[in-house]
Every structure is written in structure tokens, then in C-alpha cells.
Amino acid sequence: PVVVDFPIAYIKRPVPLDNNGVFVQPDAREVVLTINPGADVWVRDRASSSATPRNLTASVCPTPDQCDVKDLEVSYDGKLLLFSMRFPDGPMPQPTWNIWIYNFETRELKQVISDISTAEAGEDVGAHFLPDGRIMFSSTRQSISKTIRTNEGSANNNGKSAYATREESLDEPALSLHIINVDCSTYVSCNVTSSADITQFSFNASHDIDATVLTNGKVLYTRWDNAGARNAMHLYQSNPDGTELTLVYGRQSHDTGTPGTTVQFLQPREREAGRVLSILKPFTDTFGGGDIVALDIGTYTDDLRAIQPSLLTGPADGQVSVIDNNVTT
């Protein structure tokens, strides 16, 4: 029989160390402005250790080993890759994270937003395909929010400019969800030349990140609720136009990791209808890792809180680890 081989794409990077050679602890709340030079996207044409790896991004980096990449995603048909890449600082104004697309068939690579001024209007990360070929992503560009603030300034003659709101901790500009309203189902058609092709569809005082699409058409993502006494990351969903926003899971489940720790819900991905995989980890101190849990979002809103308790046939939990070993969070 013919064996069908599938390529595998991955990011390879050096371990991030500070000037003293100590590992830099990542923080889930800081997802944009930092750059760890030396990362590249690699592809093996077969998911095998014997397959020859190919570096996709080294050829476009203006300074060898000084670019950074993250948030690797594949199209539904497996023909295209999406990821974010940032060039190193130089004599030009500070570069931003930009979305890039790769064509497996032709081995072509390009920046999705070809107009430079539009591309550099914000930090663009976490790109994900919608079923209709459009792309949703998290960005600091806050396109609608900035327009509203500018119009308010004009109406009151305050001269208010289109500034980017910073998240509640004031460490960096807040990320909100945007959509590229261009059909990117093919490599050729995926080209944004104007900010008019980009629409903001989520609004939050802090970050909205890690968006994915469920089989019911909803967009599921991690929202950092950080206002007043709240400071946690839960899973939310909405329609791709931002309507019908709903808290889905995790508001009262932040004690479900190792006893004595406070965990967050990150990088949701649908496993089958009604069940979602999520990374369970604290904000910091897990060296970038965490437990992987399956969440029954069709039945539960929290680990021990069912949507309709009267319909449960027996005792159960809303989440369960899918890792064989005991993961310490």
C-alpha cells in the first residue's frame, strides 16, 4: 500500500537567557514586544527524524540569526502556513510583529500585509484561518478603538490623537482581535494593501489572544480579565463579527492545577464538538510549559460547575489532564 507522508512544520529557537545566563521566565501576560533573536520556521517533508529539515525564514531575515518567529498555524487544507515574524532593531524605526504566509506547493513566502505603513501600524500575532479564507489575529493596532478616540477628540476640540490603549498593568499596548477581510484561501489572493481591509472585532481593557474557530462557527479565545480585583485568563467566545460575546470556561477554575498554585487557560483548540484542549499554567514560572487539559465546554462552565446540573447522569469533572505523567504547575 502507498504510505501517505505529511510534512511537519515547527519553530526552532535558542533557549532565551539573560545577560547572566539565567533562563528568561516567560509571562503569559506579555505576548508582544519582546524579541528573542535566532528563531526560525523549519519544515520536514515527512514527519520523521530522517527527513531533511528546511529553514523557511532565514533567507528573508535582513540580519542572520537576529529575527524572531512565533504562533505557527496551518490552513484547513494543509497547503498554507501562517506565523508572525519580527525583524531586529536597526537604523529604521522599531519594527513590529508581522503576519507571514508560506505556500507548501510552490515554497513561496511573503508578508500578508504588503503595504509597509499598514503593516507597521501594530503588533500582529496569533494569526488563524477562518473557514471562508479570511484571517483573524490579535493586534495592538486597535483600528476601531483608535478611530472612536480620535472622533471624540475632534467633537470636543481636544485634539485627541489615535493612541493605542495600554492593558491594565500598563506594560504594553492591549491586544484585541482583528480580521483581515481578504480571501487568503490561496497564496496568490492573500495580499492586504490597505488598512481598510482590516477590522477590529473584540474590545477589552487587556489582551484577547490565541483565537481559534469551533465547528459551530464561534471564535474561541483567551481573554485576560484584568480590572479591579480580577486578574486572570479565561476562555471566551463570540461570532467572528464580535457579537454574542460569552464567557465559556474557567472563571472559578484557577485552583485546578497543582495544589497551592493559580493557573490560567491558554491556547484553546477544539478536539471534537463540545470538547476543547487548553494549556493549563500559571502566568509565570513553568519554563514556557504547562499541563494539557481537555475541557467539556458543552456541559461545564467550570471544573465542578455544570451548565445544567439536572442533566448529568453521574459525578464528573469539567476538565481532565490528557498527559500521562503528573505535570507540576
C-alpha positions in Angstrom: 0.0 0.0 0.0 1.0 3.6 -0.6 2.1 5.4 2.6 1.0 9.0 2.7 3.6 11.3 4.3 2.6 14.5 5.9 5.1 17.4 6.4 5.7 18.8 9.8 6.4 22.5 10.5 7.9 23.8 13.7 9.8 26.6 15.3 13.4 26.2 16.4 15.0 28.7 18.7 17.8 29.0 21.2 16.9 28.9 24.9 16.3 32.6 26.0 18.9 33.6 28.6 19.5 36.9 30.3 23.0 38.6 30.5 23.8 36.3 33.4 23.0 33.1 31.6 19.8 32.6 33.5 16.7 31.3 31.7 14.2 34.1 31.0 10.9 33.1 32.6 8.1 33.8 30.1 5.0 35.6 31.3 1.6 34.7 29.7 0.5 38.4 30.0 3.5 39.7 28.0 2.9 38.4 24.5 4.0 41.2 22.1 7.0 43.4 22.4 9.8 41.1 23.5 12.1 39.6 20.8 14.3 36.5 21.3 16.7 36.5 18.3 17.6 33.4 16.5 14.2 31.7 15.9 13.2 30.2 12.5 10.4 28.2 11.0 11.6 24.8 9.8 9.8 22.2 7.7 10.4 18.5 7.2 8.5 17.0 4.2 7.9 13.9 6.3 7.1 13.7 10.0 10.3 11.7 10.5 13.7 12.3 12.1 15.3 11.0 8.9 13.6 13.7 6.8 15.8 16.6 5.8 14.8 19.9 7.6 14.4 23.1 5.5 14.7 26.6 7.1 11.9 28.8 5.7 12.7 32.1 7.3 16.5 32.5 7.3 16.5 33.8 3.7 14.2 36.8 4.4 15.8 37.9 7.7 17.9 41.0 7.0 20.4 40.1 9.7 21.3 36.4 10.1 20.1 34.8 13.4 18.6 38.1 14.6 14.9 37.6 13.7 12.2 36.1 15.8 9.1 34.0 14.9 6.1 32.6 16.8 2.5 31.5 16.6 2.7 28.9 13.8 -0.6 27.9 12.3 -1.7 25.8 9.3 -4.7 26.2 6.9 -7.6 23.8 6.9 -6.4 22.1 3.7 -2.8 21.9 4.9 -1.4 23.9 1.9 -0.5 27.1 3.7 1.3 28.2 6.9 0.8 31.3 8.9 3.1 32.7 11.5 4.3 36.0 12.9 7.9 37.3 12.4 9.8 40.3 13.7 12.9 41.8 12.2 15.7 43.0 14.5 16.0 46.7 15.5 18.1 48.8 13.2 18.5 52.3 11.9 14.9 52.4 10.7 12.0 52.9 13.2 11.5 49.9 15.5 10.0 47.0 13.5 6.7 45.3 14.6 5.5 41.7 14.5 4.0 41.0 11.1 2.0 38.1 9.7 3.7 35.9 7.0 2.3 33.2 4.8 4.0 30.2 3.2 2.9 28.1 0.3 3.9 24.4 0.6 3.4 23.6 -3.1 5.5 26.5 -4.5 7.7 27.0 -1.5 7.0 30.7 -1.6 7.0 33.0 1.4 5.6 36.5 1.8 4.3 39.1 4.2 0.5 39.2 4.2 0.2 42.9 4.6 2.3 44.2 1.7 1.7 47.9 2.4 4.5 48.9 4.8 2.7 51.7 6.6 -0.3 49.4 7.2 1.9 46.5 8.3 3.8 48.6 10.9 0.6 50.2 12.4 0.5 47.5 15.1 2.0 44.3 16.5 0.2 41.4 14.7 0.4 37.9 16.3 -1.6 34.7 16.7 -3.0 34.5 13.2 -5.6 31.8 12.5 -7.6 31.0 9.3 -11.4 31.4 9.3 -13.3 28.8 7.2 -14.0 31.4 4.5 -10.4 32.1 3.9 -10.1 35.3 5.9 -7.6 35.6 8.7 -8.2 36.6 12.3 -5.4 37.7 14.6 -4.5 39.6 17.7 -3.1 43.1 17.3 -2.3 46.3 19.1 -3.5 48.3 16.1 -7.0 48.8 17.8 -8.3 50.1 14.5 -11.9 50.9 15.6 -10.9 51.9 19.1 -8.4 54.5 17.8 -11.0 55.9 15.4 -13.5 56.4 18.2 -11.0 58.1 20.4 -9.9 60.4 17.5 -13.5 61.3 16.7 -14.2 62.0 20.3 -11.3 64.4 20.4 -12.5 66.2 17.2 -16.0 66.6 18.6 -14.8 68.2 21.8 -12.0 70.1 20.2 -9.5 68.4 22.4 -7.2 67.4 19.6 -7.1 63.8 20.8 -4.8 61.6 18.7 -5.2 58.0 17.7 -3.2 56.4 20.5 -3.1 52.8 21.5 -4.6 51.9 24.9 -2.3 50.0 27.2 -3.5 47.0 29.1 -4.5 47.5 32.7 -0.9 46.8 34.0 0.4 49.5 31.6 3.3 47.2 30.5 2.3 47.2 26.8 -0.5 48.1 24.4 -3.6 45.9 24.7 -4.2 43.2 22.1 -7.6 43.0 20.5 -8.9 40.6 17.8 -9.0 41.8 14.2 -10.0 40.2 10.9 -8.2 40.5 7.5 -11.2 40.8 5.1 -9.3 39.3 2.2 -9.7 35.7 0.9 -6.4 34.0 1.9 -7.5 30.5 0.9 -4.8 30.7 -1.8 -1.3 32.2 -1.6 -1.8 34.5 -4.5 -5.1 36.1 -3.3 -3.6 36.7 0.2 -2.4 40.3 -0.1 -3.5 43.3 2.0 -2.7 46.7 0.6 -4.8 49.0 2.9 -6.0 49.4 6.5 -9.5 49.3 5.0 -9.1 45.5 4.7 -8.7 45.1 8.4 -11.5 45.2 11.0 -11.4 45.1 14.8 -14.0 42.8 16.4 -13.1 42.4 20.1 -12.8 45.1 22.7 -11.1 44.6 26.0 -9.1 46.6 28.6 -6.4 44.0 28.4 -5.3 41.2 26.0 -7.5 38.9 23.7 -5.2 36.2 22.4 -5.0 32.6 21.0 -8.2 32.8 18.8 -9.4 29.6 17.1 -12.6 28.5 15.3 -15.1 26.0 16.7 -17.2 23.7 14.5 -20.3 25.7 15.4 -18.7 28.8 13.8 -17.9 30.6 17.0 -14.5 32.1 17.7 -13.0 30.8 21.0 -10.1 32.7 22.6 -8.3 33.5 25.8 -9.3 36.8 27.4 -7.2 38.4 30.1 -9.7 39.8 32.6 -7.7 42.4 34.4 -9.8 45.1 36.0 -10.3 45.9 39.7 -9.9 42.7 41.7 -9.9 40.5 38.6 -6.6 39.3 37.2 -7.0 36.0 35.4 -7.2 34.4 31.9 -10.5 32.7 30.9 -11.9 31.3 27.7 -14.5 33.4 25.8 -16.3 33.0 22.6 -18.1 35.3 20.1 -19.2 35.3 16.5 -16.5 36.4 14.0 -18.1 39.8 13.9 -17.8 40.2 17.7 -21.5 39.7 18.5 -22.9 37.3 21.1 -19.8 37.5 23.4 -19.9 34.9 26.1 -17.7 33.7 29.0 -17.2 30.0 28.2 -15.0 28.4 30.8 -12.6 29.0 33.7 -13.9 31.8 35.8 -13.8 29.7 39.0 -11.3 27.0 38.0 -8.0 28.7 38.6 -7.2 26.4 41.5 -7.3 23.2 39.4 -3.5 22.9 38.9 -1.0 21.7 41.5 -2.4 22.5 45.0 -1.3 25.9 46.1 -0.9 27.3 42.5 -3.1 29.6 40.4 -3.4 28.5 36.8 -4.7 30.2 33.6 -6.4 28.8 30.4 -4.3 29.4 27.3 -4.2 28.3 23.6 -7.6 26.6 23.3 -8.0 24.2 20.3 -11.1 22.1 19.6 -10.7 18.4 19.9 -14.3 17.3 19.0 -17.6 19.0 19.2 -18.1 20.2 22.8 -14.5 19.4 24.0 -11.5 21.7 23.8 -7.8 21.3 24.6 -6.2 24.1 26.6 -2.8 24.7 28.2 -3.1 25.0 32.0 -0.3 27.0 33.5 0.4 29.9 35.9 1.3 33.4 34.5 5.0 32.6 35.1 7.5 30.1 36.4 6.7 27.0 34.3 9.5 27.5 31.7 7.0 28.0 28.9 5.2 24.7 29.5 2.1 23.5 31.4 -0.4 20.8 31.6 -2.7 20.0 28.7 -6.3 19.5 29.7 -9.5 18.5 27.9 -12.4 20.8 28.7 -16.0 19.8 28.4 -17.3 23.2 27.4 -20.5 21.8 26.1 -21.5 20.7 29.6 -19.5 22.7 32.0 -18.5 26.4 32.6 -16.0 25.4 35.3 -14.4 22.2 36.6 -17.2 21.4 39.0 -19.9 23.7 37.7 -22.2 22.2 35.1 -24.3 24.3 32.7 -27.4 22.2 33.5 -26.6 20.0 36.6 -30.0 18.2 36.4 -29.0 16.6 33.1 -25.8 15.0 34.5 -26.0 11.2 34.7 -23.3 10.9 37.4 -20.4 12.7 39.1 -17.9 14.1 36.6 -15.4 16.9 36.1 -15.4 19.7 33.5 -11.7 19.1 32.8 -9.2 16.3 32.8 -5.5 16.1 32.0 -4.5 14.3 28.8 -0.9 13.9 29.9 0.2 10.5 31.3 2.7 12.0 33.6 1.9 14.2 36.6 2.5 17.8 35.4 3.5 20.2 38.2 2.1 23.7 37.6 
